[in-house]
């Protein structure tokens, strides 16, 4: 049970920031996006987006792949996208 609670804490830590929520929302449908596109989603500089992406990657919420000089990010598990959808549906309705 302690391990499950630790995983839950990690997930909620990732969800505790509006910018990270925007990133997760952009990636929630199985999309893969590069850092520059996610910076546009956040309306911030690439360095700021990279900081949030690194945090999400360190929390094991995102996976990434290199393609030449670009790095593409996607959700490690669609479960996070489903949680985000569920919460947003409850708030919007």
C-alpha positions, 0 to 999 in steps of 0.5 A, a space after each residue: 500500500 505504501 508504494 501505491 500511495 507514493 505513486 499517487 503522491 508523485 502523480 499529484 505532484 505533477 498535477 499541482 502546477 497549471 503549466 504542467 496541467 496544460 502540457 498534460 492536456 496537450 498530450 492527453 490524446 496520445 499526441 507527441 509534441 516537441 519542446 518548441 510546440 509545447 512552449 507555444 501551448 504555454 506561451 512561454 520561452 522554450 527554456 521555461 517549457 523545458 523546465 516543466 517537461 524535465 520535471 514531468 519526465 523526472 516524475 515519470 509522467 512523460 516519456 521522450 525520444 530524440 529525433 535529431 536535434 528535436 526532443 519529442 514528448 508524450 505521456 508515459 501512460 494514458 491513465 494520466 490523460 484519463 484522470 485529467 479528462 475526468 477532473 475537467 469534465 467534473 469542473 466544466 459541468 
